[in-house]
């Protein structure tokens, strides 16, 4: 039996689950001005995934990289959700006024 797919699927599920609250907290405390942090993290995880020989670890790093890239979009979507009143406005918004 080959558990590689199950391991990668579980890792992907957990990575997406971890990034969801990270985006919410980042937008709450820093606003959208922290988008570049997700970009840098994505680039670093992409580079790491190219250098790792293990298929499972390389794939997991790639998933983390593109979850970081996707988080940039979600950061701006979270800002819209805050403006609609779906989430509380945090101190990251105070500096923007």
N, C-alpha and C positions, 0 to 999 in steps of 0.2 A: 504494500500500500504506500501511496505517496501523499504525505501530509502537507506538501509545499503550498498548494492552493488554499488549504484551510488556514494555515499559518499566516499567509499573506492577506487573506480575507479578514481574519480576526485583527491583524495589525492595522489594516486599513480602517476597519470599523472603529477601533480604539483611537486612532490618530484623528479621525474626523470628529469623534466624540470629545477629544481633548481640545481641538481647535475652536469648537463652538463657544465654550465659555471664555477662552483666551481672547477671542475677537470682541465679545461683549465687554469684558473687563478693560481691554485696551481702549475701546471706544469710550467707555465710561470715564476712565481716568486721564486719557491722553487725547481724546477726540480723533479725528481722521489724520492728524499730522504725523502719526506714527506708521503710516502706510509703508514707508521706506524700510522699516525694520522687518516687515514681512517679506519684502523684496530681497533684502540682504540674506535673510534666513533661507529663503527659497533657493537663491543662487548657491549658497554654501551647501545646502543639502543636495542640490543637483551635482555639484562638484564632488562631494563625498560619495554619492552613488556611482559615479564613474570610476572611482578608485578602489572600491571594495570588491573583492573577488566572490564573496558569498552571494548567491542568487537571492536568497530570502532577505538578507540585510540590505543589499543593493536596491531591491524592489521596494522595501520598506522606506529607505531613505528617499527614493524617488517619489513615493506617495506623500511623504512628509513635505518634500519640496513643492509639489504641486498643490498640496493643501495650504502651504504658506502663500503661494501665488493667488489661490482662490480666496484666501482670507483678505486680500487687498480689496477685492470686489465686495466681500461681505462686510468689511469695515464701513464702506460708504453706504451699503444697504442698511446697516445697523444705525447709521446716522439718520436715515429716513425713518426708520422705525421709532427712534427717539423723538423725532419731530412730530410724528403722528400720535405720540403719547403712549405707545405700546411698552416703552422702557423708560426708566427714570433718566433725567439729564444729570450728568455727573460733573465733577470739577474740570474735566477736559473741555467742556463747553464754555466755561466761564472766561477762559483766556481768549476766546474767539470773539467776544463782544467788544 
